Amino acid sequence: MLPDSSITFDDSRWPLRIVRFVGTPSPRQYEHYLETITSSLLRRERYLSVTDLTRGGLPTPEQRQRQVLWMQEHEVLLREVVLGMAFVITSPIIRLSVSTVMHFKPLPVPYFITAQEVEAVDWASARIEEQGLRLAAERLRDQYGLPQRMYA
């Protein structure tokens, strides 16, 4: 029997990480999600994340509270390591849930919310390029069929 919820991490386009939520994670899945992000932060390899919530379920109140506490605990590392966060959200209720978390604990890094993954990757590629990682940004644009930036 397949689980009705999952969280997957795709690092194949590093320094871009894509996290996809399907359904509402169990408490154990959510803790694994936070542990995975914490491990990434502790490596201190700068990256940008795109979190796809288009198939995600509404987080529980406990998960929203846990997210706020986790962000408070890891704020310094987030600021140091994460170049930015993009969220792909199509549901108004999920967007409200994300906004609620950000109300209690604003993100310490630049972020972007959109309904299209390609827009999130376009924003992410610009942020990556701003950090001097031009080749990684160009590779992302190629993979997503986005126009390349013109250079003087």
C-alpha positions as CSV (number, residue, x, y, z in Angstrom):
1,M,0.0,0.0,0.0
2,L,1.4,3.4,-1.0
3,P,1.5,6.1,1.7
4,D,-1.0,9.0,1.1
5,S,1.7,11.5,2.0
6,S,5.3,12.0,1.2
7,I,8.1,14.6,1.2
8,T,10.9,14.2,-1.4
9,F,14.2,16.1,-1.8
10,D,15.7,16.6,-5.2
11,D,19.3,17.8,-5.1
12,S,20.1,16.9,-8.7
13,R,20.3,20.6,-9.7
14,W,22.4,21.7,-6.7
15,P,22.8,24.4,-5.5
16,L,19.0,24.3,-6.1
17,R,17.1,21.9,-3.9
18,I,13.5,21.1,-4.8
19,V,11.3,19.8,-2.0
20,R,7.9,18.3,-2.9
21,F,5.1,17.7,-0.5
22,V,2.3,15.3,-1.3
23,G,-0.5,15.3,1.2
24,T,-0.1,16.2,4.9
25,P,3.0,14.5,6.3
26,S,2.8,12.4,9.4
27,P,4.6,13.7,12.5
28,R,7.4,11.3,11.8
29,Q,7.7,12.5,8.2
30,Y,7.7,16.1,9.2
31,E,10.5,15.5,11.8
32,H,12.5,13.7,9.1
33,Y,11.9,16.8,6.8
34,L,13.3,19.1,9.5
35,E,16.2,16.7,10.3
36,T,17.2,16.6,6.6
37,I,17.1,20.4,6.3
38,T,19.1,20.7,9.5
39,S,21.8,18.3,8.1
40,S,22.0,20.4,5.0
41,L,22.5,23.6,7.0
42,L,25.2,22.0,9.1
43,R,27.2,21.2,5.9
44,R,27.3,25.0,5.3
45,E,27.1,24.6,1.5
46,R,25.1,27.5,0.3
47,Y,21.9,26.6,-1.6
48,L,18.5,27.8,-2.6
49,S,15.3,25.9,-2.1
50,V,12.1,25.6,-4.0
51,T,9.3,24.0,-2.0
52,D,6.5,22.7,-4.2
53,L,3.3,22.6,-2.2
54,T,0.9,22.2,-5.1
55,R,0.0,18.6,-4.0
56,G,0.6,19.2,-0.3
57,G,-2.0,19.0,2.3
58,L,-2.7,21.5,5.0
59,P,-0.1,21.2,7.8
60,T,-1.4,20.5,11.3
61,P,-1.3,23.2,13.9
62,E,1.5,21.2,15.6
63,Q,3.5,21.2,12.4
64,R,3.1,25.0,12.0
65,Q,4.2,25.5,15.6
66,R,7.1,23.1,15.1
67,Q,8.1,25.0,12.0
68,V,8.2,28.4,13.8
69,L,10.2,26.9,16.7
70,W,12.6,25.2,14.2
71,M,13.1,28.5,12.3
72,Q,13.8,30.3,15.6
73,E,16.4,27.7,16.6
74,H,18.1,27.7,13.2
75,E,17.8,31.4,12.2
76,V,21.5,32.1,12.2
77,L,22.3,29.1,10.0
78,L,19.4,29.8,7.7
79,R,20.7,33.3,7.1
80,E,24.3,32.0,6.6
81,V,23.6,29.1,4.3
82,V,20.3,29.6,2.4
83,L,20.4,32.0,-0.5
84,G,16.6,32.2,-0.7
85,M,13.4,30.2,-0.7
86,A,10.7,29.9,-3.3
87,F,7.4,28.4,-2.7
88,V,5.1,27.0,-5.3
89,I,1.5,27.2,-4.0
90,T,-1.8,27.0,-5.9
91,S,-4.2,26.6,-2.9
92,P,-5.4,29.7,-1.1
93,I,-5.6,27.8,2.2
94,I,-2.0,26.5,1.9
95,R,-0.9,30.0,1.1
96,L,-2.7,31.3,4.2
97,S,-1.0,28.5,6.3
98,V,2.5,29.6,5.0
99,S,1.6,33.2,5.6
100,T,0.6,32.3,9.2
101,V,4.0,30.7,9.9
102,M,5.8,33.7,8.4
103,H,3.7,36.1,10.5
104,F,4.9,34.4,13.7
105,K,8.5,34.0,12.4
106,P,9.4,35.9,9.3
107,L,11.9,34.2,7.0
108,P,15.5,35.5,7.6
109,V,16.3,35.1,3.8
110,P,14.7,36.4,0.6
111,Y,11.7,34.5,-0.5
112,F,9.3,34.3,-3.4
113,I,5.8,32.8,-3.7
114,T,4.3,31.7,-7.0
115,A,1.9,29.3,-8.5
116,Q,4.3,28.0,-11.2
117,E,7.5,26.0,-10.6
118,V,9.1,27.6,-13.7
119,E,8.7,31.1,-12.2
120,A,10.2,29.8,-8.9
121,V,13.2,28.4,-10.8
122,D,13.6,31.6,-12.7
123,W,13.7,33.6,-9.5
124,A,16.1,31.1,-8.0
125,S,18.4,31.2,-10.9
126,A,18.7,35.0,-10.6
127,R,19.5,34.7,-6.9
128,I,22.1,32.0,-7.6
129,E,23.7,34.1,-10.3
130,E,23.8,37.1,-7.9
131,Q,26.0,34.9,-5.7
132,G,28.5,34.5,-8.5
133,L,27.3,31.1,-9.6
134,R,26.6,32.1,-13.2
135,L,27.2,28.6,-14.7
136,A,24.8,27.0,-12.3
137,A,22.2,29.6,-13.1
138,E,22.6,29.1,-16.8
139,R,22.3,25.3,-16.4
140,L,19.0,25.8,-14.5
141,R,17.7,28.1,-17.1
142,D,18.6,25.6,-19.8
143,Q,16.9,22.7,-18.0
144,Y,13.7,24.7,-17.6
145,G,13.7,26.4,-21.0
146,L,14.1,29.8,-19.6
147,P,15.9,32.6,-21.5
148,Q,19.5,33.3,-20.6
149,R,20.5,36.7,-19.3
150,M,22.6,38.9,-21.5
151,Y,26.0,40.0,-20.3
152,A,28.0,43.1,-21.2
